[in-house]
Amino acid sequence: MNVISQVEAPEEKTVDREKVCPLLLRIFCANGRHNPLTEYGRGSTPANELQIYTWMDCTLRELMSLIKEVNPDARRRGTVFDFAIVGPDRFTPRYCMRDIGNTMNGQRGVDDNKTLANCKFEIGDFIDVAITLPGLGGPGMLGMRRGSGMGMMRDRSPRRRY
């Protein structure tokens, strides 16, 4: 008996950047690690904020390019950008952090073309970026958490709806 399965990939909506109003994206970068979750909450955020206007079809590669414009150290070839979404936890009055992918300056990767929409980013969430310079972790650490790991958890709950 043969079984045939067909999986349909959801068609990605293209955003007409001339007609659709951009959203304010708040990005928080740290060298070699993500910002601790304790720095988010009660009306406070980490001090190292970068604000950009973009659209839901913005890719991780585009975000990397924008970060490199304001962070000269991050322009070095081999620098790794580890992206995570920080948003309110559904069940507690805290924030949770969810890995969404990583990119490397000067090298193509599987996460380069992931969009904010693909990653289930919701307006009001933050983007937290761990920037690891070459020689301080290297490609073998891609996808791994840098730092102590305290307060880091994966969000396995269904997405919140307002």
N, C-alpha and C positions, 0 to 999 in steps of 0.2 A: 504494500500500500504506500503510495506516495502522497506526501502532504506538501502543498504549496502555500506559502505565506507571503503576503504582500503588505509591506509597511509603507504608509504614505507619510512622507516628511511634510510637516506644515509649511505652507508657502510663506516665505518671509515677505512682509509688507515693506515696500520701499517708501521712504519718506521723501517728499518733495521739499527740500530744504529752503526753497524760495517761498513756499506757501505755508509751511508748518512752523509755528513759533518754537524756538529752542527752549530747553529746560536748563535750569541752573544746576550744575553738577559740582558737588563739594567733594574734593579729593584730598586725602591726608596721606602724605608720604613719610616713610622712616627708612633710615639706612640699616640694611641687614636684617630687619625684623618688621613685623606689623606693629602698629600702635596697640598698646594694651586696651582691652575692652573697658577697663575701669576709667579710661579717659573720655569715654562716650557716656552721656547720660546726665540727667539733672540740669539740662540746659548748657552743658559744657561739651567741648570737643577738643581734640588735640590742637596745639598751637600752629602746627605746620600745615596750614590750609591753603589749597590752591582751588580757586573758583573758576570754572569755565562754563560757557554756554555751548550746549551741543544738543544732539538729537538722539532718539532711542536706537537709531541705526549706527551709532558711533561704535567703531571696533576697538578692541584692546590695543591694536597696533596704532590707531589714531591717538588713543589716550597716551601711549608711550611717547609718541612724537611730541605731543603737547607738553608732557612733563619734562622732556629733554630740553625744550625751548627755555625753560626757567631754571633748570638744574644742570649746570655745566658738567659736574662730575658724572652725571648719568649718561653723558654722551659717549663714554668710552665703549668701544666694541667689546661685546661679551657681557655687558651689564644685564642682569636679570631683573625683570619687573614682575612681581608676584601680586596679582590682583585679588581682592576680596570685597564682597559687599557687606556692609555693616548696616543693620536695620533693627527695628524693634522686635523683640521676641514676642511671639504670639501669646504665650502663657504666663510670662513674668514681666515685671516692670523694668527689664534690662534689655540690653542690646545683644545681638548675636552676630557672629562673623561667619561668612560662607565663602570658601574659595571659589573663584570663577575661572581662573586660568593664569598663565604666565607667558611673557614674551621675552625675547632676548635681542638686544641691540646688535644688528649686523648679521642676524641669522633668522631665517623663516621658521615658524613653528606652527603646530596644529591649532593653537589658540589665537593666533593673530587675527583671524577674521570673525571671531566671536563678537556679537554685538551686545549692547546693554539689554536689548529686548530678548535675545537668545538666553541671556543669563538670568532672566526674570527680575531684572532691576525694576524697582518701583520708585516713582517720584517721591522724594523724601528720604530715600536711602542714601548712604554715603559710600564712597569708594575708598578703600584703604590699600595702599601700595607699599610693599616691602621692596626696596631697591637694594640689590646686592651687586657690588662692584666686582669685576673679574678678579679672581685670585682669592676672594673672600667667601667662597662657597662653591662656585663653579657649577657647571651644567649638571653634575651628579645630584645636586640638591634641588633641581627643578621640581616643583610641586610639593616640596616638604616645607614645613613651617620652620622659620628661623626664630631664634629667641627661646625663651623659657617654655613657651607653650601654655603658660598660665592664662586661664580665661578663654582659651581658644576652644571652640567647639563647632561642629558642623550642625547646621540647621536641617534637621530631618523632618520638621513639621510641615504640614501643608502651608502654602503661602497665605498670608492674611488678606482679607478683602475688607474694604471700607464701605 
